[in-house]
Amino acid sequence: MRITPAAFAVLLLPGIVRAETAPRPAVVTVRATGAIRIDGRLDEPDWQRAPVTMGFRQWSPDWGAASRLRTEVRVLFDDRFVYVGARMFNPAGAAGVVGLTHRRDYQSDSDWLGVYIDSLQDGRTAHAFRVNPANVQIDLINYDGESEDTGWDAVWESGAAVDADGWTAELRIPIDVLPFRNGGRPQRWGIYFDRFNVKPAECSANMVTPRGVLGFVNHFPVLEGFEPAKMPMRRELIPYVSVRDKTTTAPPLDDRGTSADAGLDARLGLSFGELDLAVRPDFGQVEVDEQVLNLSTSETFLPEKRPFFVEGSEVFRIVGPTLFYSRRIGRALPEPESPPGASLAERPLAADILAAAKFTGTSEKGFTLGLLGAVSEGENATFRDASGDTFRQRVERPADFEVVRGFQRLDTRGSYVGGIVTHAGWHGAGGRDSLLGAADFLWKLPNGRTQIDSLVAGSRAGTPGAMQSGFQARFNIQHTFKIPWTLALLAATTTREYSPNDLGYLDRTDFTWTGATLSRGWDRRWHSLRNWSVSFLAEQGDDRAGRPYWRNVDAKAATEFTNEWTASLEAALRLPSWDDRELRTYMDPVKKYLRRPAEPYLAAAVGTATQKPWSVSFKVERLDEESGPTTWLTLAQTIRPVPRIEIGLNTLLIRQAGGVRWLETVPGANPTVGTRRLSHLEQVLRVSYAFTPRLTLQLFSEWFDANWAYRDIRAWADDGVLAPATATGPTAFSSRSWALDVVGRWEFRPGSAAYLVFTRGVTAPPGDVANDHGGISPYRDIASLSRLPAQSVIQLKVSWWL
């Protein structure tokens, strides 16, 4: 009899439900009676009245042990702000304090103080504020200790000072930048402090969960005594203007010239929530996405960076898959195909957003509602015919997008039940419409060691007259035994017609998936080793026809060393399977399968101490495929010659000797495959210089060189059978590019910044240095890019916080 994860969960429940965990500790705050000057000095009388939080314990190097360093934190409040004052003692005094000056929102190997606030006390999400001794700020959203989003930005103040005892920090956090429950009763927030120290190396906090206890935010101490007379309403207007001058261009386009743009983001606090409005939303950043060589059948996932979509994004998150992927709105557009006899003269890069609105709010009883709507305009490209005349042609239809998300908090441990509905529609002849609905829940049991989550979703999408419906279901349970080993069981399924990707992200549908992970960490030392861990994984994915497309077993071990180095080793075996995607017949009425034999995988990684002036991490991976191995070499270096300069040098080298991959499909014929050889070198250079934390200069450069070629050409004849064939098109390909981005940023007042940006990009014509052995000559290939036409842009952007 087969025991499914759901059935196994039922068997576990009687043994895992225990009494409620111990009450949370408290951090006591008092009202400030006078003005607080944010200079890092802690010399106002109110700081002496505030109760002191001490007794920090270690996250590392010795989990749960008392901190070797004394830390004192005090909290004050008034009707507009929460104030945090902290003293970080260091036995070496000022000489032991490490404070690097660099750009905002970058996590360096400095000393740090962090303040995390769960203002909804939902046990799931915390907004964090960090400051180092050079008064560099970081703000982010923490998702229950599992991930962090540094794209969230708030306007707050901090000060830091170094003295003979160590260093001090002062933070003034506006109440209205945080989500909070609407209602008249006193606010009950969770609050957590942590401290990162370089000399000696230690991470400590006022709350450290015992090993094996699940969750993070749900264990925050309670902020007691916090009773503002009235919760402030947020009022922010953030207009921006930008001027862009394209000085050089690459044929066949000639889009040189100057253009200007402007827009507005507004955040308006209401008595029952917050309303965010945007007209032509600011993209919010000027650093380009790194290029990725993606020859797979899965789309590359890119992080969101636009402030309008980052603000309040935690409301729209669900357990499991990403059903709202905001980068679908205002999406990047591919280069349009030219009509017969015409050439491309001008093209849009993205679908511009005309306007967007978002509402988020949480009731006194813990019900959270999120509403989002956006409209993007249609886009046209300009083409030139044989006579030289130009004409315009629609390449993107106007579209509208809507998202409704609601969930009810069930307790303070992070449990909830909720749902989400999304809609995306592209207007006009041949347009597309997509509707998706889902219900999800997360339950954290009182024992603190068990978590269950589930999702059920359905979609209806397609063009008029050709709509299709599908569904998805997911169940996951995680339990930590007292030993403490942690066991996670996952089961999921989707139909072939399920279609979430008009406004969500899912790398595939048509599957039934089961997986189990067993893991454990040890908080002990053995000679030069400490804090080691192991994990074991087994997973299988079948399509709905019953063919296994993925079967994998995996084991991994990792450790730290007493000198702050790290190392890991991983071994896996991908068992024989049937690949239903490589032949590109996934959406055909009858899929074609490519047989995959067993493929062993091995990976090893080592990293040096990151707080040194020069730190290195190196990883090597090897996958043995049927016609030869594929090897990945990843080298990441960080160099800090002086405290204000940081150089990052990341190198990726891929060599593939074998592996059967799709080559082409001629209309009316079966797909053709070949044994692919590939060489790929990617070199990323980042150089950052900080005049002050508010005035920084950064250089980003990426070199990209790849060649791949196919041999032993064969055509699909039957599942598991390939017959000799001849390719009708090219069998060798190449991709080369160089991107340079220089960004100067000046935050001339809190929340207001000016950017001066120079961007230069060169892309070689496809296949220009292709060869039949899939090899590269990096120096020659990359150097030749300097002789190709480049696209150069100078841009000035200014945004004001009002």
C-alpha positions as a printed Julia matrix, in Angstrom:
802×3 Matrix{Float64}:
   0.0    0.0     0.0
   1.32   3.42   -0.95
   1.29   5.96    1.9
   0.85   9.48    0.53
   2.21  12.55    2.37
  -1.37  13.5     3.32
  -2.02  10.07    4.83
   1.31  10.16    6.62
   0.36  13.55    8.07
  -2.81  12.07    9.54
  -0.72   9.37   11.21
   1.61  11.98   12.64
  -0.99  14.36   14.04
  -1.88  12.5    17.27
   1.77  12.49   18.26
   2.7   16.01   17.28
  -0.12  18.05   18.81
   1.17  19.19   22.17
   0.49  21.99   24.6
   0.97  25.63   23.67
   4.59  26.79   23.69
   5.76  29.09   26.48
   4.52  32.71   26.42
   6.67  35.11   24.49
   9.05  37.38   26.38
   8.39  41.12   26.35
  10.25  44.27   25.36
   8.9   47.21   27.36
   8.69  50.68   25.86
   7.76  54.05   27.37
   6.56  57.3    25.86
   9.2   59.93   25.08
   8.56  63.2    26.92
  11.06  65.34   25.05
  12.65  65.69   21.64
  15.03  62.93   20.53
  17.97  64.07   18.4
  19.07  61.29   16.06
  22.86  61.48   16.35
  23.74  58.11   17.84
  24.69  59.6    21.23
  21.84  58.37   23.49
  22.31  61.4    25.73
  18.68  62.51   26.1
  17.09  61.92   29.57
  14.34  59.76   28.03
  16.88  57.07   27.15
  17.74  56.7    30.84
  14.04  56.17   31.66
  13.52  53.47   29.07
  13.75  49.82   30.26
  16.8   47.96   28.99
  16.68  44.78   26.9
  19.78  42.64   27.48
  20.65  38.95   27.67
  21.38  38.42   23.99
  22.1   34.85   22.88
  24.04  33.55   19.91
  22.75  32.4    16.55
  26.39  31.72   15.68
  28.98  30.49   16.22
  27.37  28.64   19.2
  23.61  28.46   18.71
  21.74  29.3    21.9
  24.79  30.1    24.03
  25.0   33.41   25.87
  26.54  36.17   23.78
  30.19  36.93   24.41
  29.41  40.61   23.82
  27.23  42.85   25.93
  24.34  44.56   24.12
  21.76  46.99   25.56
  18.68  48.1    23.63
  16.02  50.63   24.65
  12.75  51.55   22.92
  10.78  54.82   23.08
   7.72  56.0    21.18
   5.52  59.02   20.6
   2.48  59.54   18.38
   4.54  59.51   15.15
   7.67  57.45   15.71
   9.22  54.42   17.34
  12.76  55.13   18.61
  15.37  52.44   19.16
  18.61  53.18   20.97
  21.32  50.54   21.35
  24.78  50.27   22.79
  27.04  47.55   21.39
  29.97  46.99   23.76
  33.22  45.62   22.34
  36.15  44.41   24.49
  38.61  46.06   22.07
  36.78  49.4    22.25
  36.74  51.6    19.18
  39.55  49.55   17.6
  37.28  46.51   17.49
  34.41  48.25   15.68
  34.09  47.58   11.94
  31.98  50.05    9.97
  32.27  50.04    6.18
  30.97  53.0     4.2
  29.05  51.95    1.11
  25.78  52.32   -0.75
  22.43  51.87    0.95
  20.74  48.45    1.11
  23.96  46.48    0.72
  24.83  43.87    3.35
  28.56  44.2     3.95
  30.77  42.46    6.48
  30.43  45.29    8.98
  29.13  45.36   12.49
  25.34  45.76   12.29
  22.35  46.38   14.49
  19.02  45.09   13.19
  15.49  45.94   14.32
  12.66  43.7    13.06
   9.03  44.67   13.64
   6.01  42.42   13.17
   3.54  45.31   13.28
   0.54  43.1    12.42
   1.68  40.41   14.88
   0.63  37.87   12.29
   3.72  35.74   12.9
   4.58  35.69    9.18
   6.14  38.95    8.01
   8.53  41.46    9.57
   9.85  44.79    8.32
  13.51  45.21    9.21
  15.76  48.23    9.69
  19.53  47.82    9.95
  22.33  50.29   10.54
  26.11  49.93   10.82
  28.72  52.11   12.59
  29.2   54.18    9.39
  25.43  54.92    9.48
  24.68  52.91    6.34
  21.03  51.88    6.25
  19.33  48.71    5.07
  15.59  48.11    5.08
  13.86  44.95    3.93
  10.92  42.61    4.34
  11.58  39.3     6.07
   9.29  36.38    5.23
   9.38  34.27    8.4
  13.13  33.77    8.19
  12.87  31.91    4.88
  13.67  34.81    2.52
  14.2   38.56    2.47
  13.31  41.28   -0.03
  15.68  44.26    0.04
  13.65  45.96   -2.7
  11.38  47.48   -0.05
  12.42  51.03    0.88
  11.15  53.3     3.63
  12.13  56.78    4.76
  13.55  56.66    8.28
  16.43  58.2    10.2
  19.43  56.76   11.98
  22.63  57.87   13.64
  25.73  56.0    14.81
  28.72  56.87   16.95
  31.92  55.02   17.92
  33.51  55.52   21.32
  35.89  53.86   23.76
  33.31  51.22   24.76
  32.26  50.16   21.25
  29.5   51.88   19.29
  25.97  53.18   19.64
  23.05  53.47   17.24
  19.84  55.49   17.25
  16.87  54.82   14.94
  13.73  56.87   14.39
  11.15  54.74   12.53
   7.91  56.41   11.38
   4.91  54.4    12.52
   3.09  55.04    9.25
   5.66  53.22    7.07
   4.58  49.96    8.72
   1.34  48.1     8.14
  -0.78  47.87   11.25
  -4.18  46.69   12.34
  -6.89  49.29   12.03
  -8.93  49.76   15.18
  -8.93  51.61   18.45
  -7.36  49.05   20.75
  -3.67  49.28   21.83
  -1.28  47.93   19.23
   0.5   44.66   20.03
   3.6   44.38   17.91
   6.34  41.79   17.81
   9.88  43.19   17.96
  13.28  41.55   17.58
  16.86  42.85   17.72
  19.97  41.23   16.33
  23.61  42.18   16.27
  26.3   41.15   13.79
  29.85  41.58   15.01
  33.02  41.1    12.98
  35.75  41.12   15.66
  35.02  38.72   17.32
  32.75  37.09   14.76
  29.32  36.58   16.28
  25.64  36.94   15.5
  23.41  37.37   18.55
  19.84  38.42   19.28
  17.34  39.01   22.06
  15.42  35.93   20.82
  16.98  32.71   19.53
  14.65  29.83   18.77
  15.73  26.4    20.02
  17.13  24.12   17.35
  14.28  22.33   15.61
  11.53  24.82   16.44
   9.85  26.01   13.25
   9.2   29.62   12.37
  10.97  32.88   13.11
   8.66  35.89   13.18
   6.07  34.07   15.3
   8.61  33.9    18.16
   9.31  37.65   18.36
   9.03  39.17   21.84
   5.96  41.37   22.36
   6.38  45.15   22.49
   4.53  46.14   25.67
   3.45  49.64   26.62
   3.13  50.84   23.03
  -0.03  52.97   23.06
   0.03  55.94   20.66
  -2.89  58.31   21.15
  -3.81  57.86   17.48
  -2.17  55.89   14.7
  -0.77  58.32   12.09
  -1.99  58.26    8.51
   0.64  57.97    5.8
   0.89  60.78    3.24
   3.63  60.44    0.65
   3.97  61.86   -2.84
   6.98  60.72   -4.86
   7.15  62.38   -8.29
  10.06  61.72  -10.61
  11.4   63.09  -13.85
  14.04  61.6   -16.1
  15.87  62.79  -19.19
  17.44  60.24  -21.5
  19.87  60.88  -24.33
  20.81  57.98  -26.61
  24.12  58.97  -28.15
  24.98  55.89  -30.21
  22.96  53.01  -31.59
  23.41  49.72  -33.43
  22.04  48.98  -36.91
  19.44  48.47  -38.2
  17.84  50.74  -35.58
  18.62  54.43  -35.43
  16.8   55.62  -32.34
  19.33  58.25  -31.27
  17.95  61.35  -29.62
  16.7   62.82  -26.37
  13.52  61.87  -24.55
  11.94  62.72  -21.22
   9.59  60.94  -18.89
   7.76  61.72  -15.66
   5.51  59.92  -13.25
   4.12  59.86   -9.75
   3.79  57.37   -6.91
   1.46  58.3    -4.06
   0.82  56.53   -0.74
  -2.21  57.64    1.22
  -3.05  56.23    4.63
  -6.74  55.69    5.34
  -8.54  54.84    8.56
  -9.05  51.32    7.21
  -5.85  50.74    5.22
  -3.5   52.31    2.69
  -4.08  53.37   -0.9
  -1.13  53.44   -3.31
  -1.5   55.18   -6.66
   0.91  55.38   -9.57
   0.92  57.18  -12.9
   3.64  55.78  -15.13
   5.31  54.07  -12.15
   8.98  54.71  -11.53
  11.05  51.62  -12.24
  12.91  52.51   -9.07
  16.38  51.39  -10.09
  18.83  51.99  -12.87
  20.94  48.86  -12.74
  20.14  46.41  -15.52
  19.17  42.78  -14.94
  22.09  40.44  -15.44
  22.06  38.53  -18.71
  21.33  34.82  -18.51
  22.03  32.15  -21.12
  18.79  30.21  -20.95
  18.67  27.24  -23.32
  16.17  25.38  -21.14
  12.42  25.14  -21.47
  11.82  27.19  -18.29
  11.5   30.96  -18.19
  14.05  32.98  -16.2
  12.56  34.43  -13.0
  13.52  38.07  -12.38
  13.11  39.98   -9.11
  10.75  42.94   -8.78
  12.41  46.34   -8.29
   9.65  48.89   -8.88
   8.63  50.61   -5.61
   4.9   50.52   -6.4
   4.89  46.73   -6.67
   7.38  46.08   -3.85
   5.41  48.17   -1.32
   2.83  45.88    0.29
   3.94  42.87   -1.76
   3.82  40.65    1.33
   0.01  40.86    1.26
  -0.14  39.13   -2.14
   2.16  36.22   -1.27
   0.71  32.73   -0.91
   2.16  29.4     0.15
   3.82  27.45   -2.62
   3.82  28.76   -6.2
   3.94  32.38   -7.31
   0.42  33.13   -8.51
   1.08  36.88   -8.72
   4.34  37.67  -10.55
   4.23  41.45  -10.8
   6.82  41.66  -13.59
   4.09  40.43  -15.95
   2.67  43.96  -15.68
   4.68  46.31  -17.89
   6.54  43.28  -19.19
   9.63  43.44  -21.38
   8.85  42.89  -25.06
  10.85  40.7   -27.43
  12.24  42.11  -30.65
   9.32  42.06  -33.12
   9.5   40.07  -36.32
   9.67  42.28  -39.4
   6.98  41.89  -42.08
   8.15  40.48  -45.45
  10.26  43.02  -47.33
  10.57  45.38  -44.35
  13.17  46.07  -41.69
  12.79  47.19  -38.1
  13.35  50.93  -37.58
  12.17  51.47  -34.0
  10.86  49.16  -31.29
   9.39  49.43  -27.78
  11.35  47.74  -25.01
   8.42  47.21  -22.64
   4.68  47.67  -22.32
   4.35  51.01  -20.55
   2.03  51.15  -17.55
  -0.38  54.05  -17.82
  -1.7   53.87  -14.26
  -1.94  51.52  -11.32
  -3.68  51.47   -7.95
  -3.34  49.25   -4.89
  -5.18  49.01   -1.57
  -3.94  47.05    1.46
  -5.41  46.95    4.92
  -5.85  44.78    7.99
  -8.85  44.89   10.3
  -8.74  44.84   14.09
  -9.76  41.16   14.01
  -6.88  40.21   11.7
  -8.49  40.09    8.23
  -6.13  41.4     5.54
  -7.34  42.59    2.14
  -5.24  43.51   -0.88
  -6.58  44.93   -4.16
  -4.45  45.8    -7.17
  -5.28  47.06  -10.64
  -3.13  48.29  -13.52
  -3.56  49.31  -17.14
  -0.84  49.12  -19.78
  -1.07  50.79  -23.15
  -0.64  49.15  -26.51
   2.77  49.36  -28.13
   3.72  49.89  -31.78
   6.94  49.26  -33.66
   8.12  51.2   -36.69
   9.25  49.37  -39.82
  10.85  50.56  -43.05
   9.84  49.03  -46.39
  12.01  48.55  -49.49
  11.23  52.05  -50.79
  12.41  53.67  -47.54
   8.96  54.61  -46.29
   8.12  53.87  -42.65
   4.96  52.43  -41.18
   3.81  51.43  -37.69
   2.43  48.08  -36.6
   0.94  46.95  -33.28
   3.23  44.56  -31.38
   1.52  44.63  -27.95
  -2.17  45.01  -27.24
  -3.54  47.23  -24.45
  -4.07  45.21  -21.3
  -5.6   45.39  -17.86
  -4.64  43.46  -14.73
  -6.5   42.89  -11.48
  -5.59  41.04   -8.27
  -7.74  40.46   -5.18
  -6.12  38.85   -2.14
  -7.64  38.24    1.29
  -6.71  36.14    4.29
  -7.78  35.78    7.91
  -5.2   35.39   10.65
  -6.01  32.43   12.89
  -3.5   32.93   15.72
  -0.23  34.7    16.57
   1.87  31.76   15.34
   1.43  32.68   11.65
  -1.57  30.47   10.83
  -4.08  31.82    8.35
  -6.66  30.89    5.71
  -7.09  32.93    2.55
  -7.69  33.19   -1.15
  -6.57  35.05   -4.25
  -8.18  35.92   -7.59
  -6.2   37.3   -10.55
  -7.29  38.48  -13.97
  -5.3   39.57  -17.03
  -6.8   40.61  -20.33
  -5.32  41.8   -23.62
  -7.81  43.71  -25.75
  -8.49  43.72  -29.46
  -8.76  41.1   -32.17
  -7.01  37.9   -31.16
  -6.64  39.08  -27.57
  -6.32  36.79  -24.58
  -8.16  36.56  -21.28
  -7.06  34.8   -18.12
  -8.82  34.25  -14.8
  -7.33  32.37  -11.84
  -8.63  31.69   -8.34
  -7.0   29.92   -5.42
  -7.58  29.13   -1.75
  -4.66  28.54    0.61
  -4.03  27.95    4.27
  -1.1   27.68    6.65
  -1.39  26.08   10.08
   1.39  26.15   12.66
   0.59  23.79   15.48
   0.95  24.91   19.11
   3.89  22.56   19.66
   6.09  24.85   17.54
   7.46  21.89   15.6
   4.8   21.22   13.0
   3.58  23.24   10.04
   0.97  22.28    7.44
   0.09  24.27    4.35
  -2.1   23.61    1.34
  -3.29  25.26   -1.87
  -6.1   24.58   -4.33
  -6.25  26.69   -7.52
  -8.17  26.77  -10.77
  -7.7   28.72  -14.0
  -9.64  29.54  -17.13
  -7.6   31.13  -19.9
  -7.26  31.44  -23.65
  -8.39  33.37  -26.67
 -12.1   33.96  -27.39
 -13.71  30.68  -28.39
 -10.73  28.64  -27.22
 -10.82  28.95  -23.42
  -9.44  26.08  -21.35
  -9.84  25.27  -17.66
  -7.39  23.56  -15.33
  -6.54  23.15  -11.65
  -3.68  22.78   -9.21
  -3.5   21.25   -5.72
  -0.64  21.25   -3.22
  -0.14  19.81    0.28
   2.95  20.19    2.45
   3.75  19.14    6.02
   6.91  19.83    7.98
   7.69  18.4    11.41
  10.74  18.51   13.64
  11.21  15.67   16.07
  12.81  16.16   19.48
  16.03  14.51   18.23
  15.88  17.05   16.28
  15.54  15.77   12.72
  13.18  17.72   10.45
  10.98  15.87    7.97
   9.18  17.68    5.14
   6.68  15.96    2.84
   5.25  17.57   -0.28
   2.59  16.43   -2.74
   1.31  18.53   -5.66
  -0.52  18.1    -8.95
  -1.72  20.19  -11.88
  -3.66  19.41  -15.02
  -2.22  20.02  -18.45
  -4.69  22.84  -19.14
  -3.86  24.76  -15.96
  -2.6   28.21  -17.02
  -1.27  30.52  -14.26
   1.45  32.34  -16.2
  -0.52  35.27  -17.61
  -0.11  36.94  -14.21
   1.79  34.31  -12.19
   4.89  32.16  -12.53
   5.06  28.35  -12.68
   7.83  26.58  -14.56
   5.55  23.75  -15.74
   2.09  22.21  -15.44
   0.79  18.67  -16.15
   2.45  16.96  -13.21
   1.98  14.91  -10.08
   4.81  15.57   -7.67
   5.87  13.89   -4.43
   8.95  14.64   -2.39
  10.47  14.08    1.04
  13.35  15.9     2.77
  15.05  14.84    6.0
  17.56  17.23    7.58
  19.39  17.98   10.78
  21.94  20.45   12.15
  24.4   20.0    15.03
  25.49  22.86   17.31
  28.79  21.43   18.36
  32.48  21.54   17.55
  34.77  18.73   16.49
  38.4   19.78   16.09
  38.26  22.64   13.54
  34.65  21.94   12.48
  31.49  23.44   13.94
  27.78  23.81   13.18
  27.56  21.07   10.6
  24.38  19.83    8.93
  23.14  17.07    6.64
  20.06  16.68    4.45
  18.59  13.9     2.34
  16.09  14.39   -0.47
  13.98  12.08   -2.61
  11.53  13.42   -5.2
   9.59  12.23   -8.22
   7.54  14.07  -10.81
   5.19  12.27  -13.22
   3.1   13.85  -15.91
  -0.63  13.13  -15.72
  -0.19  10.33  -18.26
   1.96   8.51  -15.68
   5.39   9.02  -17.28
   8.12  10.04  -14.78
   9.84  13.19  -16.06
  11.99  13.73  -12.96
  13.31  11.28  -10.36
  16.07  12.36   -8.06
  17.77  11.34   -4.8
  20.18  13.72   -3.14
  22.42  13.96   -0.09
  24.22  17.08    1.15
  26.56  17.88    4.03
  27.79  21.34    5.06
  29.96  22.72    7.82
  31.58  25.83    9.17
  35.17  25.96   10.39
  36.44  27.7    13.48
  38.36  30.11   11.21
  35.01  31.24    9.64
  35.51  29.26    6.42
  32.65  27.14    5.07
  32.43  23.98    2.98
  29.73  21.75    1.5
  29.5   18.53   -0.47
  26.49  17.28   -2.42
  25.88  14.05   -4.32
  22.76  13.15   -6.3
  21.52  10.6    -8.77
  18.94  11.55  -11.36
  17.22   8.26  -12.13
  16.05   7.27  -15.63
  13.09   9.37  -16.78
  11.08  10.54  -19.8
  11.64  14.19  -20.73
   8.34  15.59  -22.02
   9.55  19.17  -22.65
  12.86  19.04  -24.51
  11.24  18.13  -27.85
   8.96  21.22  -27.66
   5.77  19.17  -28.11
   4.49  19.92  -24.63
   1.28  21.58  -25.87
   0.7   19.22  -28.81
  -2.33  16.91  -28.6
   0.07  13.98  -28.2
   3.37  14.67  -26.46
   6.64  13.15  -27.61
   9.1   11.91  -24.99
  12.89  11.86  -24.93
  14.43   9.07  -22.86
  16.89  10.21  -20.16
  19.25   7.62  -18.65
  20.52   7.8   -15.07
  22.74  10.84  -14.49
  24.98  11.17  -11.41
  25.66  14.65  -10.04
  28.39  15.85   -7.68
  29.06  19.33   -6.26
  31.58  20.74   -3.81
  31.97  24.28   -2.5
  34.31  26.14   -0.17
  34.3   29.74    1.04
  36.83  31.78    2.97
  36.02  34.14    5.85
  33.88  36.9     4.38
  35.05  39.61    6.79
  38.59  39.56    5.41
  39.8   42.21    2.89
  39.79  39.49    0.25
  37.23  36.69    0.4
  36.6   33.92   -2.1
  33.93  31.31   -2.63
  34.41  28.52   -5.15
  32.0   25.86   -6.34
  32.46  23.04   -8.82
  29.6   20.88  -10.15
  29.62  17.9   -12.48
  26.73  16.12  -14.15
  27.48  12.97  -16.13
  25.12  12.79  -19.09
  24.87   9.97  -21.6
  27.33  11.46  -24.11
  29.7   13.22  -21.76
  29.95  15.34  -18.6
  28.81  18.91  -17.96
  30.94  20.92  -15.55
  30.15  24.25  -13.85
  32.85  26.33  -12.17
  31.7   29.32  -10.11
  34.17  31.73   -8.53
  33.04  34.75   -6.49
  35.58  37.2    -5.09
  35.14  40.28   -2.9
  38.05  42.67   -2.51
  38.09  45.65   -0.12
  41.41  47.5    -0.51
  40.12  50.36    1.68
  36.88  50.69    3.7
  35.13  52.87    1.08
  35.89  50.7    -1.95
  34.54  47.25   -2.7
  35.27  45.18   -5.79
  33.17  42.16   -6.66
  34.39  39.73   -9.31
  32.08  36.81  -10.2
  33.1   34.23  -12.8
  31.01  31.43  -14.26
  32.46  28.83  -16.64
  30.37  26.02  -18.12
  31.71  23.2   -20.28
  29.29  20.65  -21.69
  30.69  17.68  -23.56
  27.45  15.82  -24.14
  23.76  15.73  -23.55
  21.01  15.18  -26.11
  19.15  18.44  -26.74
  16.53  19.72  -29.16
  17.88  21.37  -32.31
  14.97  22.15  -34.65
  11.5   21.12  -35.74
  10.67  21.45  -39.43
   6.94  21.89  -40.14
   5.4   18.53  -40.91
   8.39  16.6   -39.54
   9.43  15.16  -36.2
  11.68  17.11  -33.82
  15.42  16.86  -34.43
  17.98  16.55  -31.64
  21.74  16.45  -31.4
  24.48  15.86  -28.87
  25.33  19.37  -27.71
  28.75  20.7   -26.85
  28.77  24.05  -25.1
  31.31  26.51  -23.73
  30.1   29.47  -21.72
  32.03  32.18  -19.87
  30.35  34.93  -17.89
  32.37  37.58  -16.07
  30.7   40.17  -13.84
  32.62  43.07  -12.3
  31.18  45.45   -9.7
  33.15  48.34   -8.28
  31.55  50.52   -5.61
  32.92  53.69   -4.06
  31.15  55.56   -1.27
  31.96  59.21   -0.66
  29.29  59.03    2.06
  26.41  56.58    2.6
  24.21  59.03    0.66
  26.65  59.74   -2.18
  27.9   56.65   -4.01
  29.33  55.62   -7.36
  29.0   52.13   -8.8
  30.33  50.46  -11.93
  28.75  47.28  -13.24
  30.25  45.39  -16.18
  29.25  42.02  -17.62
  31.09  40.09  -20.33
  29.23  37.2   -21.88
  30.68  34.65  -24.3
  28.99  31.38  -25.31
  29.25  28.89  -28.17
  27.31  25.68  -28.64
  27.22  23.14  -31.45
  25.36  19.9   -32.2
  26.68  16.62  -33.57
  25.2   13.15  -34.1
  21.96  14.62  -35.46
  18.91  12.38  -34.99
  15.14  12.71  -35.28
  12.49  11.44  -32.92
  10.96   8.24  -34.33
   9.15   6.91  -31.28
   9.36   7.34  -27.52
  12.86   6.19  -26.66
  13.82   5.76  -30.34
  15.94   8.23  -32.34
  16.76   7.74  -36.02
  19.7    9.29  -37.96
  18.75  12.58  -39.6
  20.15  15.67  -41.27
  19.65  19.19  -39.98
  18.05  21.7   -42.36
  19.43  24.75  -40.52
  22.59  25.71  -38.67
  24.05  23.38  -36.07
  26.45  25.86  -34.44
  25.49  28.97  -32.51
  27.08  31.74  -30.46
  26.1   34.58  -28.15
  28.41  37.41  -27.12
  27.74  40.69  -25.38
  29.24  43.33  -23.13
  27.23  45.6   -20.85
  28.57  48.56  -18.87
  26.54  50.48  -16.32
  27.94  53.41  -14.29
  25.57  54.81  -11.67
  26.04  57.84   -9.48
  23.48  58.17   -6.67
  22.99  61.19   -4.42
  20.32  61.11   -1.72
  20.14  64.87   -1.3
  17.44  64.61    1.37
  15.81  61.6     3.08
  13.77  59.7     0.51
  14.79  61.98   -2.39
  17.55  60.99   -4.77
  19.23  61.97   -8.01
  20.8   59.42  -10.37
  23.27  60.06  -13.15
  23.66  56.97  -15.29
  25.8   55.98  -18.24
  24.94  52.71  -20.0
  26.77  51.13  -22.89
  25.9   47.8   -24.46
  27.3   45.74  -27.34
  25.68  42.59  -28.7
  27.29  40.56  -31.46
  25.17  39.23  -34.34
  23.9   35.71  -33.58
  26.27  33.0   -34.67
  29.07  35.35  -35.73
  31.87  33.26  -34.15
  30.07  29.93  -34.03
  32.16  26.81  -34.57
  31.41  23.13  -34.86
  33.19  22.15  -31.65
  31.36  24.58  -29.34
  34.56  26.2   -28.12
  35.33  29.78  -27.1
  38.38  32.02  -27.24
  37.46  34.52  -24.51
  40.16  37.09  -25.15
  39.57  37.17  -28.91
  35.79  36.9   -28.69
  35.34  39.6   -26.07
  38.0   41.93  -27.47
  36.29  41.89  -30.86
  33.18  43.37  -29.26
  34.99  46.72  -29.12
  34.85  46.86  -32.94
  31.09  46.41  -33.1
  28.47  49.2   -32.97
  27.38  49.99  -29.43
  24.27  51.45  -27.87
  25.08  54.23  -25.4
  22.68  56.12  -23.17
  23.11  58.91  -20.63
  20.25  59.36  -18.21
  19.48  61.76  -15.39
  16.67  60.89  -13.0
  15.46  62.79   -9.96
  12.77  61.68   -7.51
  11.39  63.7    -4.62
   9.81  62.44   -1.42
   7.12  64.89   -0.35
